[in-house]
Amino acid sequence: MSPAEVLKLVKERGLKLVDYKFVDLLGQWQHTTMPIHRLKEESFSEGFGFDGSSIRGWKAIHESDMIFVPDASTACVDPFFKEPTLSLICDIVDAVTHQPYDRDPRYIAKKAEAHIKQIGLGDSVYLGPEPEFFIFDEVRFGEGPNHSFYKVDSVEGRWNSANDEEGGNLGYKPDYKRGYFPVSPNDTQYDIRAEMALTLQGVGIPIEVFHHEVATAGQAELSMLFDKLTVMADRTMWYKHVVKNVARRNGKTATFMPKPLFGDNGSGMHCHQSIWKGEKNIFAGDKYAGLSETALYYIGGLIKHAPALLAITNPGLNSYRRLVPGFEAPVNLAYSSRNRSAAIRVPVAASAKAKRIEFRCPDPTTNPYLAFAAMLMAGVDGVENKIKPGNPLDKDIYALSPEEMKDVPKAPGSLDQAIEALKKDHAFLLKGDVFTKDVIDTWIDWKEENEIKPSRLRPTQLEFALYFDA
């Protein structure tokens, strides 16, 4: 959609307001709204000024003037505001130099796409992320010097099987690890998932399928149709926005936390990916599982750089509660055809066009712009340096003996381990100036100061259970 077409849409739909959205370094959407009369054709090139010092990980207060520039191709009618409102996703530029801002995640994603063209590897990168989430009826959490707690609840939660409920407890609460694909009355959330899917389609995001996921208590997934890297990052932001707001509209709350429940599966964001050159999928070939040599090298890059990569694709303390054995989490850095216990899976494809690889480690707390760009850069480094991925592991990895597993590399066990890996291994991200050293340093500093160090200061319930009577 061009700027002129956006203005035509405004007139045809009688829109009164325009909402500008952009993403901060950590992956949270920010927004500001204006009366529609302020949107002109030149707004799509000149943008609007704002204070960047209040955005996490961005400018200091003494250099805070920035500009957001709306992207006309992202225009849609917002599905949640009472007044008819146009929604636009924006890029960020420096108010003084008028150059794209290096810490703008959307700019980083665009640079990653441009990089594969510059080196002649391909023309397009296609991503198909699968963010999982939970829909709860209630969440409470808090802390003080002498206490901390959290509690989530769902009418579907297996733990409620013995509870008194208004009108009587009717049972049909999915068991732990048995929530995948049950019909009603076990699955109570079809209607809300349908509303989410239709709302997403209303803002231009094609949905292929939606269903209950493995965990009890309302775990779910909606599968989006794949598209190019930056477009899919935009759509992932819309996906999270729609899921949260439709849940709230129905008196519920949705979370993309990787591990909100103890003892059941967590929420991941498996990422299908392929590179195309013209009309040819360069991941298709005659090697293992119908892959090309290029695709195998790409897998080699992902495996080699995975410990550092996970500092971006699995960016939270809670991310590593999910990455533990026994809950279908990809803790072993291996690849396999069809095998979902491997970190990298090669899905069965009906044709060469559908051939792709699936990186199963990421979770939906990541910033999709940074995650998609970082995965691409790791894979491209594998291609450029012809990094062999080793032999595939076509077995149930969780059933292998310690002797069989000793040479299989493992994912980091904590955020601080991943951050330490990123400190040592980030040169692959700097190629083509896709990520800058400033972005890497800012990311590391934020994670250490705001997440890792504070977590070390707080006693937990488990520590009381283990040590109070010492």
GIKATA-V321067 format. One record per run of one state. SS is the DSSP state (A for helix, B for strand, O for the rest). FROM is the first residue (numbers start at 1). TO is the last residue. Records with the same first field share a line. If there is no record, write none. Layout:
# GIKATA-V321067
SS = FROM-TO + FROM-TO
This chain:
# GIKATA-V321067
O = 1-2 + 14-16 + 24-28 + 39-42 + 47-47 + 55-60 + 64-64 + 71-71 + 75-75 + 78-84 + 95-99 + 101-104 + 119-123 + 137-137 + 145-146 + 154-157 + 161-189 + 203-206 + 213-218 + 225-226 + 250-252 + 256-268 + 278-279 + 282-283 + 285-287 + 292-292 + 314-318 + 323-331 + 333-334 + 338-343 + 347-351 + 355-356 + 360-367 + 385-396 + 400-401 + 406-409 + 411-414 + 425-426 + 434-436 + 456-460 + 468-470
A = 3-13 + 36-38 + 43-46 + 52-54 + 61-63 + 72-74 + 105-118 + 158-160 + 190-202 + 229-249 + 288-290 + 293-313 + 319-322 + 352-354 + 368-384 + 397-399 + 402-405 + 415-424 + 427-433 + 437-455 + 461-467
B = 17-23 + 29-35 + 48-51 + 65-70 + 76-77 + 85-94 + 100-100 + 124-136 + 138-144 + 147-153 + 207-212 + 219-224 + 227-228 + 253-255 + 269-277 + 280-281 + 284-284 + 291-291 + 332-332 + 335-337 + 344-346 + 357-359 + 410-410
